[in-house]
């Protein structure tokens, strides 16, 4: 029996309840039953901006609809998903505690 490939990245970006509370944004809609390693939880869809920074300090802004969990015990960290990560080449340096997102002609 052949096993499917293991997915190590979330399908989409998900914000935790703490961020949802701090943003004070009215959700567009409820989203029932998003699932992950911790099980299934309820969430909402919000429209906001996600800002990352280049090594130069210049911002990169993503303005989109993102999912946010509504149960404070469901997710302690925010999850950067494939909806953002697929725009980049991803390098994870565990010993160096560094994650690099590369785009365009970077190597």
Beta strands, then each sheet from edge to edge (+ up, - down):
strand 1: 14-15
strand 2: 29-36
strand 3: 39-53
strand 4: 59-69
strand 5: 89-93
strand 6: 98-102
sheet 1: 1+ 4+ 3- 2+
sheet 2: 5+ 6-
end
